[in-house]
Amino acid sequence: MLPVRILSAKKLQPNQRQYLLNAGFAVVEADFIDVIIKDFAVKDVAENLIFTSQNAVKAVVKKNGSKFLAGKKLFCVGSKTKALLERAGGRVEAAADYAEALSAIITERYRNEAFTFFSGNLRRDTLPEMLKDAGVVLSETEVYETVITPHKINAAPSGILFFSPSGVEGFLKENAIGNAVCFCIGTTTAQALSGITANIVIANKPSVENVIIQCINYYK
């Protein structure tokens, strides 16, 4: 009997890949997106900074150094983004798993304060629209660009691990889902597959590790 073939739509860390191999899966990895740090200038920055991705943190720290975060109140989406900010010496005031939840925290507790949002070119409108609708003062600086990098996958996988809507887009440019089960890091990524497949399993926590756990549990 052939092993279950899993495709990860981004390169995994060695320990993440090992989880799948230990479960007896054949694993293929490909990056369907690339991230390019933009040449941006930071000026008139608020005391409250918002990061909704690790890429934004990496871009800001690379451009301005970790001292830039000192003394600022940091708001972020995702446990990995929070950990990255803290490793850079920043103090995270509030974090949430999704942009909607972070927006709710800010509008409820920090409505009268000003914020700067560091974003990518494909960012969703959810957070800025919710904050502006609530009257929160918000400026935005685009610090990185996500570029679609399609690849043709020759052997059809049994399952596909997706970590972003742009990863879904990159995969679909050269490949079809077919009968594969799609394991998605969150609801936004799953929405990118709407009308394409109903074979979707959404992680109950938006982390790479939880996507892998959902995949292992599904096949075991």
Summary of the structure (lengths in Angstrom):
residues: 220
radius of gyration: 18.5
end to end distance: 15.0
largest distance: 61.7
contacts: 699
relative contact order: 0.17
helix: 35%
strand: 26%
